[in-house]
Amino acid sequence: MLRPWQPPSLSPPAMAFPHKNTPPRLKFPRASASTTNASEEDDNRSQPGKIRRQVLTQQGRGKLDLRSDRDFYAYPRFVTHVDGGFISALTELYRRRLQSGSEVLDLMSSWVSHLPEEMEFKRVVGHGLNAQELARNPRLDYFFVKDLNRDQRLELESSSFDAVLCTVSVQYLQYPEQVFAEVFRALRPGGVFIVSFSNRMFYEKAITSWRDGSDYSRVQLVVQYFQSVVGFTGAEVVRKSPGGRKGGEGERPWYMGLLELLSGSSKDPFYAVIAYKNFKPVYE
């Protein structure tokens, strides 16, 4: 029987700082308070898991629908938000990048996780905004409900997951820098964070920077989210165009997408941005 997630009681990690002694018989000019504070701030930003810069402007974080996200997702939606081609590509990506027996966090999940059926995991923890959807998800061992646009803190132990997944939901994060930093904290060294998305969205709930962008700029936006947190490896981009073609933008004449849209045959493009905590492991 599926059980709601019981968050562990977290105590703040102890932080050790090197003790610096002034060499004997040498005198140095005393740094001003402003200089010292700036130096400490730079040191903090260079530590793994820290946010080195904010990617989004205040305007870029805005949404058209100002209602609480919990209210918007109050009723379950037992539908898939992308087509079969996208789902097949995502499941195959999970098959290649995830390890059986690992511990997985499915962030911003729903009633389905698209994990390969033949793969068994030690535990899969789901997060989302609708408990009814999460309770229907057969791959989840536990779940918890939380609005990450209100509070980005994840009540999870540090270094407790081998993989974190975020499927067709990154466009709704108003504070992605903080969320990505929390994911970094929850991952074990060598753990992978897979962010997948297409060009679909709840338009009124997507942030301005996402709504106003192109497919290419959205990919670059997610790459910047990873780059904003110290310690993630260089982001890897996986693209799969409709019709099975892989690669970048602009492979087809611009009018083909319009013709598909007008004829009702348009298919969802597949994008995934992938990075690892500290290093990318090598499996034999």
N, C-alpha and C positions, 0 to 999 in steps of 0.2 A: 504493500500500500504506500502510495506517495506521501511523504511527510514534508511539511513546511520546513524550510531551513532554519536551524537554530544557531544564530551567530555566536561564535565563541567570545568569551570575555577577553578583550584585548588590552594589554598594558603597553604603554608607549615604549619603544625600544630604547635601550640605553645607548647613549652617544658618547664616544670617547674622543677627546680632542688632544692632540700632542701638546705637551708642555714645552714652552719656549723660554729658555733662559738667556739673559743677556750675557755675552762673553765678558769675563772679568777685565777690569781696567780699560774697557772700551765704553765710550759714551756715544749714544745715537740721539739725534733730534727726536723728540716725542711727536708721534703722529697726531694730527688733529683728529677730533671725534668724527668729522665727516669722512676723512680719509680711511680711518679704521672701519667705520661702518660700511663704506663702499667695498673695502677689501673683503670683509666678512660676507657681504652679500654676494660678491663674485665667487668666493669659495663655496658658498651654499649652492649656487646655481650650477657649479661644476660637479657636484656630487651625483652619482647614479640615482636615477629616479626623480631628480629635481626638474622643475620646469625652467628651461633656459630663456624662454620668451613666450609671449602670448601671440597666437596666430591670428585670431579674429579680433576685429574692432567691435566696439559696443554695438554699432549699427549692424554689423555682420551677424551678430548673435540673435537679432530680432526675429520675431515670428508674426505672421498675420493674425493668427488666432491666439489671443492672449489668455484664453481659459487655461486652467490648470491641466496639465497632461493627464493627471489621474482622472479628471472628469471626462476628458476626451476618450480615454480608454476604459471607461467604466463598464462598458458592455463588451462581451467577447466577440471576436471576429474569427470564426473558424473557416478562414479562407487562406489560400496561399497568395502572396502579393507579387509573385514573379512566375514566369511560365516554366514548363517542363524542361526546356533546354537549359535555362539558368540553374534550376535545381540539380539537374544531372551534372553540370559542370562543377557546381559547388560540392556535391557529394564525392565526385572524383578527386577534387582538390583535397578534401578532408582525408580521403583514403590514402593519398600520397604524403600528406604532411603530418597526420596524427599517428600516434603510436598506441597499439592495443595495450590495455592495462594502465593507461595514464589517467590523470585526473583533469577534468575539463570543466571550465566555466562558460556557460552559454549566456552571454550578456545581451540584454534587451531581446529576450527570446519570446516564444509564443507557444502554440500547441504542437509545433513540429520543429525538429532541430536539423533535419536533413543529414544526419550522421549515417555512415554506411551501416547497413543492417548486420553485416557479418562481423563488425568490429565490436569488441567488448571493452568497456572502460572500467576502471576501478570505481569511479563515481563521476556523475555528471550533475552539476549544480546549475540550475536555471535562475535567471533574473528577468523580471519584466514588470509590466504595469497592470496586468489583469490576472488575478489568481485563478479564475476559471480556465483561461487558456493554458496556463502553466500546469494546472492539475491534470489536464488532458494529454499533456506531452508524455508519451511512453518512454522516452529516453532519459527523463530526469529522475534522479534519486532524491533530490531535494530542490526546493525553490524558495525564493524570497521576492517580495514586492517592494520596489523603491523607485522614487522619482529622481533620476540623476540630474535633472535640471534644477531641482530644489536643493539637493545634497549629494555631492559627488563622492562622499566617503563610502567605501565598500566595507561592510562589517565582516571582513574575511582576514584570516591570518596571513601574514607576509610569507612569500615563497611557498604557497600551498597548492598551486596548480601548474600543470605541465602545458596547458593550452587554454587560451581564451578566444572565444568566437564572438563576432558581432555581425549579424546578417541583416542586410537591407534596413538598417536602423541608424547608422552613424549620422545621417542627414538631420536627425532631430536633436542632436546634442548641442546645447548652447554653450557648454563649458568643456569642450573636448580635451583641452590641454590637461585639466585636472583629472578627468576620467582616464585618459591614457596614462597619467602618472600613477593612478591607483591600480590600473591593470599591471603596470610594471612592478609595483610592489607585491601584488598577489601572485605573480609568476615566479616560478623557480628559475634559477640561472639556466639558460638554454631553452626556456619555454617560449612558445610561439603565440603571437597574437595575429589572428586572421580577420580582416575587416573586408566584407564583401558587400557589393551594392550594384544596382542597375540604374536606370533612369526614371524609375517609378518613385512616387512619394505621395504622402498626404501633403498637398501643396501648402495648405494653410498652417501646417505644423512644422514644415522644414524651415531651417534657418535661412536668413536672407542670402548669405554667402553661397549657400547651396542652390537656392531657387534661381538666383541670377546667373549662375555659372553654366558652363558647358560640361559635357562628359569628361573632356580632357582636364578642365580646370578643377573638377570635383576629385578626380584622381590625384592631382597635385595637392589639393587641399588636405586629403588624408595623409599623403606623404609628409606634408608639413606638420601634421599632428604628431606623427612619430618623431620627426626631427625636433620637435619642441621639448621632448623629454630626454634627458641625458641617460645614455646607457642602452637605448635600442640600437640594434644593428641597422645598417642601411636598408631602407624599405625596398622590397621587391614588388613589382607590379605584374599582375597576371590579367590579360585581356582575352576575351573571346567574343568576336563579333557574331551577330546573327548569321546563321547558315554554317556555323562551325569554323569560320576563319579565325585564326589567332593573330595577335600582333597589336599594332597601334591604331591611331585614328586615320581617317582619310583613305581607307583601302578601296572604297567604292565611290562612285559618283554621288554627289551630295543629294541628287534628286531621288535616288533609290530609296532612301529612308522615308522621304515624303510620300512616294508612291505606295510603299508598304503600309504606311499609316492610313492613307486614304482608302486603300483596298481592304483594310482590316487584317492584313497578314503580317503586321509588324511584330517582330520578336524582340525579347529583352536582351540587350547586350549584357555581358558578364564582366565584372571588374572585381579584383581582389587586391588588396595591399597587405603585405605580409612582412613582419619584422620579428626579431627574436630578442630576448633579454640577454644582454652582455655578449652572446656569441651564438652562432648557428651550429648546432650539434651535427655530427656526422654519424649516421647509422649504417651498419653493414647489412 
